[in-house]
Amino acid sequence: MKEMLKNTLILLIITVVAGALLGVVNENTKGIIAQREAEDKKAAYKEVFTSAADFRSKEAFMDDIIRAKLSENGFAAESIDELCEALDQSGTVLGYVFTITTHEGYGGDIVFTMGIKNDGTVNGISILNISETAGLGMEADKVLKPQFAGKNVESFIYTKTGAAADNEIDAISGATITTNAITNGVNCGLYYFNNYLGGADHE
């Protein structure tokens, strides 16, 4: 009985000490991790808005009414997680950067940033998180990403027969689900821009 109590006490002490050490390590690394995440995020912003000198987060950009409107217009599977203003050296707003999650990916959620100039031109997208099929959906970064850059359209559609207009995107061969997910995510950002950020006259 005494041996059992002794072993229990030793195990308890080890557990308490290990928990305390883990807490200290977590506390010490939390700031470093947060800083790294902020740097990675800013790098993604910069990739889709290279002309911007800084980025300013917009607060309260989403509410239940807007969410309902997005859902009504075909974006129930998309969410706009963050919205930033892209600023020049003097603080003038050049456009916006969205962080968008689409829940329609074949392998799960796809998260990307998207830059839009004030005139409605899509600067491009930068994929932050994707877990699609190797050799198929994972080709999104190489195949889909370049096709959105520099386009000024109200929305995009994808095609399997070759893009013939600015609003058409060539689908990834064998990965229609991934193509559809990212195209819908981009269209979600465009819808928000056109309806809640003043929009622009598209060519």
C-alpha positions in Angstrom: 0.0 0.0 0.0 2.8 2.4 0.9 4.6 1.5 -2.3 1.5 2.3 -4.3 1.1 5.7 -2.6 4.8 6.4 -3.2 4.5 5.6 -6.9 1.3 7.7 -7.2 3.0 10.6 -5.5 6.0 10.4 -7.8 3.8 10.2 -10.8 1.8 13.2 -9.6 5.0 15.3 -9.1 6.3 14.3 -12.5 2.9 15.3 -14.1 2.8 18.7 -12.3 6.4 19.5 -13.2 6.0 18.5 -16.8 2.8 20.6 -17.0 4.6 23.6 -15.5 7.5 23.2 -17.9 5.1 22.9 -20.9 3.3 26.0 -19.8 6.6 28.0 -19.6 7.7 26.8 -23.0 4.3 27.6 -24.5 4.3 31.1 -23.0 7.9 31.8 -24.2 7.1 30.6 -27.8 3.6 32.1 -28.1 5.0 35.6 -29.0 7.5 34.2 -31.5 4.7 32.1 -33.2 2.4 35.1 -33.3 5.2 37.3 -34.8 6.0 34.6 -37.4 2.3 34.3 -38.4 2.0 38.1 -38.7 5.1 38.1 -41.0 3.8 35.3 -43.1 0.5 37.0 -43.5 2.1 40.3 -44.5 4.2 38.5 -47.0 1.0 37.0 -48.5 -0.5 40.5 -48.6 2.5 41.8 -50.3 2.4 39.1 -52.9 -1.1 40.1 -54.0 -0.5 43.8 -53.7 3.2 44.5 -54.5 2.7 48.3 -54.9 1.4 48.7 -51.3 3.7 50.2 -48.7 1.5 49.0 -45.8 -1.8 47.2 -44.9 -4.5 48.4 -42.5 -7.0 45.9 -41.1 -10.6 46.8 -41.6 -12.7 46.1 -38.5 -16.4 45.1 -38.5 -16.4 44.4 -42.2 -18.8 41.4 -41.8 -22.2 41.1 -40.2 -25.2 38.7 -40.3 -26.9 40.7 -43.0 -23.8 40.5 -45.3 -23.3 36.8 -44.5 -26.9 36.2 -45.5 -26.5 38.1 -48.8 -23.4 36.1 -49.6 -25.2 32.9 -49.0 -28.2 34.0 -51.1 -25.9 34.8 -54.0 -24.2 31.4 -54.0 -21.4 31.8 -51.5 -22.7 29.7 -48.6 -19.5 27.6 -48.7 -17.1 30.6 -48.7 -16.1 32.9 -45.9 -14.2 36.2 -45.9 -12.0 35.9 -42.8 -10.0 39.2 -43.0 -10.1 42.4 -45.0 -7.3 44.9 -45.2 -6.8 48.2 -47.0 -3.7 48.3 -49.2 -2.0 51.7 -48.6 0.7 53.7 -50.4 3.5 55.6 -48.7 1.1 58.6 -47.9 -1.6 56.4 -46.5 -3.9 56.6 -49.6 -6.0 53.4 -50.2 -4.9 51.7 -53.3 -7.3 48.8 -53.0 -8.0 45.8 -50.7 -6.6 42.4 -49.7 -9.0 39.7 -48.7 -8.3 36.5 -46.8 -10.8 33.9 -48.0 -11.7 30.4 -47.1 -13.6 28.1 -49.4 -15.0 24.9 -47.9 -15.5 23.3 -51.3 -12.1 21.8 -51.8 -11.7 18.1 -52.6 -9.3 17.6 -49.7 -10.8 20.2 -47.3 -10.7 23.9 -46.8 -8.6 26.1 -49.1 -7.4 29.4 -47.8 -6.0 32.2 -49.9 -5.4 35.9 -50.1 -6.6 38.0 -52.9 -5.7 41.6 -53.9 -8.1 43.9 -55.7 -7.3 47.4 -56.9 -9.7 50.3 -56.6 -10.6 50.0 -60.2 -11.7 46.4 -59.7 -8.6 44.7 -61.2 -7.6 41.5 -59.5 -3.9 41.8 -58.7 -3.7 38.0 -58.0 -4.1 35.4 -55.3 -1.7 33.7 -52.9 -2.7 30.3 -51.6 -2.0 29.9 -47.9 -3.5 26.5 -47.1 -4.4 23.7 -49.5 -4.6 19.9 -49.1 -5.8 18.7 -52.5 -4.8 15.6 -54.4 -1.1 15.5 -55.5 -0.7 16.0 -59.2 -4.2 17.2 -59.6 -5.7 19.8 -57.2 -2.3 20.6 -55.8 -1.5 22.1 -59.2 -3.7 25.1 -58.3 -0.7 27.2 -57.4 0.9 26.6 -60.8 -2.2 26.4 -63.0 -4.9 28.6 -61.5 -3.1 31.2 -59.6 -1.6 33.0 -62.6 -4.9 33.1 -64.5 -6.6 35.6 -62.1 -3.9 38.2 -62.1 -4.5 41.5 -64.0 -8.1 40.7 -64.8 -10.9 43.3 -64.5 -14.2 41.5 -64.5 -17.3 41.3 -62.4 -16.9 37.5 -61.8 -15.1 34.4 -63.2 -16.2 31.2 -64.7 -14.1 28.1 -65.5 -14.0 26.2 -68.7 -12.6 22.8 -69.8 -12.3 23.8 -73.4 -9.8 26.7 -73.2 -10.3 30.2 -71.9 -11.4 32.6 -74.6 -12.3 35.7 -72.5 -10.9 37.6 -69.5 -13.6 36.2 -67.2 -12.8 32.6 -68.2 -10.3 30.4 -66.2 -8.9 27.1 -67.6 -9.8 24.3 -65.2 -7.1 22.1 -63.8 -7.2 18.8 -65.8 -8.8 16.2 -63.6 -9.5 18.7 -60.8 -12.7 20.4 -61.5 -13.7 20.5 -57.8 -10.5 22.4 -56.8 -11.0 24.7 -59.8 -14.6 25.4 -58.8 -13.7 26.0 -55.2 -11.0 28.6 -55.9 -13.1 30.3 -58.6 -16.0 30.6 -56.2 -13.8 31.9 -53.5 -12.4 34.6 -55.9 -16.0 35.5 -57.0 -17.0 35.8 -53.3 -14.3 38.5 -52.9 -15.4 40.2 -56.0 -19.0 40.2 -54.9 -18.1 41.8 -51.6 -15.9 44.4 -53.4 -18.6 45.3 -55.9 -21.4 45.5 -53.3 -19.8 46.7 -50.1 -16.6 48.6 -51.0 -18.0 50.8 -53.8 -17.1 48.5 -56.6 -15.8 49.8 -60.0 -16.7 50.0 -63.6 -15.4 46.9 -65.3 -14.0 47.0 -68.7 
